[in-house]
Amino acid sequence: MDPNLNKQNAISFYRTAYLGNPQEAVKKYVGDQYIQHNPQVADGTLGFIAYFEKMQRDYPDKSIEFVRAIAEGDLVALHTHQIWPGNDQYITMDFFRFDEKGKICEHWDAIQQVPKKSANSNSMY
């Protein structure tokens, strides 16, 4: 298993789905099983596809920047900065587990909105 290839595939998977083609993302990067831990997204590939298709319909002008990507063993962590309509900004931390075939099989995430005011001048990304 190549952690650097997993890192590239996690970024491509997320970018493809986020920018409006979750079916292609699943076809290329997901294995036989997809376990979803985000409580707002149904388990499995159909739930994933439905969620990202809705996001594309409702928010077609959103953008994403991949700030950091860390890979170790069968896990990849992504740190993103997302900008939604109205300059609504979010930071995400996503973790993906890869199966023995190099396909994504599990996902966890944490999402936090970037506040308008901060007690320090450091960015969240």
N, C-alpha and C positions, 0 to 999 in steps of 0.2 A: 504494500500500500504506500503510495507516494503522497505525503502530506501537502507538498506544494501543488500537486495536481488537484487534490481535494480542495485546497484553498481557491484555486482558479475556478473549479467547477461550482463551488458554493456561491462565489460572486456571480458567475454567469447565470446560475439558477435563479438567484434572488433578483438580479437585474432583469432577466427575461420575464419573470412573473410580474414584478413590480411595474414594468413599463408596458404591460398589457397582453402578454401571451403566456399565461400560466399553463395552458395545455402543452405547449412546446417545451416549457421548462420541465414539466413532469415527464414528458416523453424522453427527453435527453438525459435528465440528471437524477431521476428518482428510481429506486429499486422496486422489488416486489411488494414491499410494505412501506407505509409512511405513517409514522406515529406523530401526532400533533399535540403539543402541550399548551399552546395558546388557547385560553378558554373561550375566545371569541371566534375561533375557527373550528369547524367540525373536523373530526379525525379522518384520516385517509386522504387520498388524492382528490376525490370528488369534492370534499369540503374545501380543500386548498384551492382548487380551480374556481369553485363558486365564489369564494371570498375575494380572490384577486380579480376575477371578471367584474364583480360588483364595484370594487375599488376603481377599476379602469373606467367603468361607465360613469360613476359618480364624481371622480376626480381625475380626469384625463391629463391635467396639466401639472401633476405632482412630479417632483424630481428626487433623485437619490444620489448621494455621494458616499462611496465606500472609503471611510477614513482609515480603518485598520482591519487587517485580517491576520489571524494567528491560527496555525495548524499544529496539532500534536496528535500522533497516532491516528485514530479514526474520528477525531473531533476537529471542527473548524469553528472559530469564533469570528464574527463580523461586527464591527462597530460602524454604524451608519449615521449620516445626517440627512434627514428628509425635509423637504420644503413642500408644503401643501398650499392650495389656493388661499389667498389672503395673507400670505407670508406666515402661515401657521407652521411652526417648525418642531420637529421631533428628533430625538436621539434614540437609536435602538441598539441593543446588544442581542445578537442572534447566535445560537449555537446549533450546529448541524452534526449529526453522527452519520458516518458512512458505513455501509455494509462491506463484506469481504470482496464484493465485485466493484467497489469504488463508486457506489451509488448512494444517494442520500436516503436515509431510512428513518430519521427522527429529527425533530426540531423543537427548540425551546427559545423563548425570547422575553425581553423586558423592554418596555417602551416608556419614555418620559418626554413630556412636552418641554421645550426650551422656554423658561420663564421670561417675562418681559424685563424683570429686574433680578439682579444677582448680588449676593453679598461680597463677591470678588470679581475680578476682571478676566478670569480664566474662562475660555470657552468650554463647552461640554463635549467638544470634539477636537 
